[in-house]
Amino acid sequence: MDPTILPAACSTIAVIFLTMIIIKIIARKFAFSARERASRQPPVAGGAFLLGALPTLLSKGLQPILHDLHTELGSVFTISIFGLKKVTFLVGPEVTAHFFQAPHSEICQPDMYKFTVPIFGKGVLLDADFATSNKQIRLARDALKREELKNYIEPMVREVKDYFAKWGQDGIVDLKHELGQVLMLIAARCLLGKEVRENMFSEVSALLHALFENGAQLITLLCPYLPIPSHQRRDEARAKLGKIFHEIVKSHKISGQVEDDVLQKIIDSKCMENGRSMNENEITGILIAMLFAGQHTSSSASSWMGACLLSHEQFLAAAIEEQKKLIGLHGEHIDENILMEMVNLQCCIKEAIRMHSPSALIIRHVKKNFIVQTREGCYYEIPKGQTVVTSVAVGNKLPHIYKDPHIYDPYRFGPGREEDKVGGKFAYTSFGGGRHACPGEYYAFLQIKVIWCFLLRNFEFKMISPFPQEEFDKFLPGPKGKMMVSYKKRLLLAST
């Protein structure tokens, strides 16, 4: 045996052993360094700042304040409400991945969202336990799947044609009101069913309007049971709607009649514990929740799209030209495939929603500590028990993602740019994202496309009112005041 083999082997083992020790020391050092950096608390805006920002809050709302804080403090910052409550804001795709994707055991919806309980009712969604709430959400999500919704396109088109057939050859209308009305007609037909649409539309529509208008104030978010007139009107409208929907559900069950609408699918579903169907109270709550989310989002988005498009002749002309080409290919017929070809119109809607998101803030409660890293490489630890918020309005206007973010430019979503996709998974969050993404996004775009392709094909418009301000006093802001436009009927000819 070669006498040099044993010493060489021992030497090799020693080198390997020492290398492993060195690697462990370095790893521990870096791990400690990461934890040390992560232990940093986000920068805090305290009471003095809040007092100084009060005039802006009262005159312009919360979003300008959050924009200024983001500019000054970065993508992670905390607002301390006079030491009584701390709220940490996460802005941008780099720091919101965990916010959107974490399981319920780590991040959940906060008690603050229980302002919806007087609107939806007891035992529904946020007033139900997690397992029951999940079943209810899954049912709503299944009812709004693409394969289900394509069956509603023909009724949507019919409702739109019938409604705007009542307009004269020319005139002046409040476009926001008109869009809200036709969207409610579509909802009545597709979600609530033929009985509501044909026999009690006016009553149900008025009650839903009262419920939503009085139930989405900022004061309601903080104090949902405060004895004020708006809450009294909310509760009265909810009680009356509850009676109407209870009777409709009972009538469906007793008669055995089968309709092609979302209400029927909910009645037929046996998704609850032990395979039972939903009771009348649960069905009523789910329907109102779907209307609350879908009606408001679509009404706000379609109004903003109209205001933006009518204020930008270049993009209006391009949207009209797209409709001309589609008429040349398909005539007046509209179906899902043709709606999918309306790429330009899709971008126009998406850009309006980017600039004027129907949901300005998304709020969560932290159940387990987590760490975020900013674009600049800073680490922050978000502690258990903290309220965390992402501002959709600020996140949708980040200049490192969107070029000239305060300018209406639908082409930013078109081929060759797709700024939202380049920006990352959560660069565009108007419909939320991750585990709690809005299940009605496709339904919203479908409705708005059906309405606006018809309007662009059959009318010329001109804005009379100034460009609308946002309703900053509401948790779910829409365009403020009336949107007066003049219209004139025309028949759009195919592009040659």
VOPA-392451 format. One record per residue (C-alpha): residue in one letter; x, y, z. Coordinates in steps of 0.5 Angstrom, whole numbers, plus 500, padded with zeros to 3 digits. Layout:
N
AXYZ...
//
This chain:
496
M500500500D503507498P504510505T502517502I495515501L493515508P496522510A493525503A486522505C486525512S488532509T482531504I477530509A480536514V479540508I472538506F471539514L474546514T470548508M463546511I465549517I466556513I460555509K456554515I459561519I458565512A451562511R449564519K452571518F448572512A442569515F443574521S444580516A438578513R434578519E437584522R435588515A428585516S427587523R427594521Q420597521P417601516P417608516V412612520A407617519G404620525G399624528A403631526F403629519L395627520L393633522G397637517A394632512L387634514P385639509T387635503L383629506L377633507S377637500K380631496G380625500L385619502Q388618495P392624494I395623501L397616500H400618493D405623497L407618502H409613497T413618494E416621500L417614504G417609499S413602497V412600505F410605510T406605516I400611518S400611526I393614528F395618534G398612537L391608537K392604531K397602526V396601519T401599514F401600506L404596501V404599494G407595488P408588485E414587489V411588496T404585495A405578493H404575500F399580501F395577495Q397570495A398568503P393563505H388564510S392562516E397568515I393573512C385574512Q380579511P379584517D373585521M373592518Y369589512K364587516F361593514T358589509V354585514P348590514I348589506F349582505G345579511K347575517G351568516V353570509L360571507L364575512D359573517A360566516D365561518F371561514A369554511T362556510S364563507N369559502K363555499Q359561498I364564494R366558490L358558488A358565486R365564482D362558479A356561477L360567473K365562470R366564462E363558460E356560464L357567462K357566454N350564455Y348570457I351574451E344574447P340577453M345582454V345584447R337584447E337588453V341594451K338594444D331595447Y333600452F337605447A331604442K327609447W332614445G330619440Q334621434D338626438G338629445I342630452V342625457D346623464L350618461K352615468H345614470E343611463L349606463G347604471Q340603468V342598463L347595467M341594472L337591467I342586465A343584472A336583473R335578467C342575468L342574475L336575478G331572473K325573469E320574474V324580477R326583470E319583468N314584474M318588479F324591476S323598478E322596485V328592486S332597482A330603487L331599493L338596491H340603489A338606496L342600499F348601495E348608496N347608503G352602505A358604502Q360611505L367612508I363613515T360606514L367602513L369605520C362605524P357600520Y352601526L352608527P345611528I345616522P340617517S344614511H344607515Q337607517R335608509R340602508D337598513E330599510A332598503R335591505A329589509K324590503L329587499G330581503K322580503I322580496F328575494H325570500E318570496I322569489V326563492K320560495S316561489H321558485K322552489I315550490S313551483G319547480Q320552475V327552472E330558469D336560465D339565470V344565476L339565481Q336558479K344555479I344558486I337554488D339548485S346548488K348543494C354546496M353547503E355542509N352535508G350537501R345541503S342547499M342554501N337557505E333563503N337568507E343565504I341566497T338573498G345575501I349572496L345575490I345582494A353581494M354579487L350585485F353590490A360588487G358587480Q353592479H357598482T364596479S361595472S357602473S363606475A367602470S363604464S362611466W369612467M370609460G365613457A368620460C375618458L374616451L369622449S375626452H380623447E378624440Q384619438F382613442L375614440A376614433A380608433A375605437I370606432E374604426E375597430Q367597430K367598423K372593421L368588425I361590422G365588415L367582417H361579421G355584420E351587426H351580430I355580437D357573440E363571445N368570439I366577436L367581443M374577444E376581437M374587440V382588443N382596442L375596446Q378592451C384596452C380602453I376599458K382597462E385603462A379607464I379602470R387603471M386610472H379610476S379603480P372602483S376599489A381604491L383600497I384593499I385591506R387585510H389583517V396579519K395573523K403571522N409575521F412576514I417580511V417584504Q423586500T422593496R425594489E431598493G433592497C430594503Y427589508Y421590512E418585517I410586518P408583525K402579527G396583528Q397589524T392591519V395592512V393595506T394596499S392602495V390600488A389607486V397609487G399602485N396603478K400609477L407607479P411611474H416605473I411600471Y406605467K409610462D406617464P401614469H396620469I395620462Y389616459D393611454P389605452Y395603447R399601454F396594454G396593447P401588443G408590444R407594450E403590455E406594461D402591466K405584464V412587464G411590471G409583474K404579477F400584481A402590477Y394591475T390590481S383593479F380587480G384584486G389578485G391572488R386568493H381574493A381576486C374578483P370573480G366578476E372581472Y370577466Y362579467A364586468F368586461L363582458Q357587460I361593458K363591451V356589449I354596451W359600448C360597442F352598441L353605443L359606438R356603432N349607433F350614436E355620436F357623443K359629445M361631453I357637455S359636463P366637465F370631466P368628473Q371628479E372622484E367621489F372621494D367620500K366613498F369607500L368604493P368611489G365612482P365619478K362624482G355628479K352627473M355626466M351630461V352628454S349630447Y348624442K345623435K343617432R347614426L348608423L356606423L358603416A363597415S370600414T372599406
//
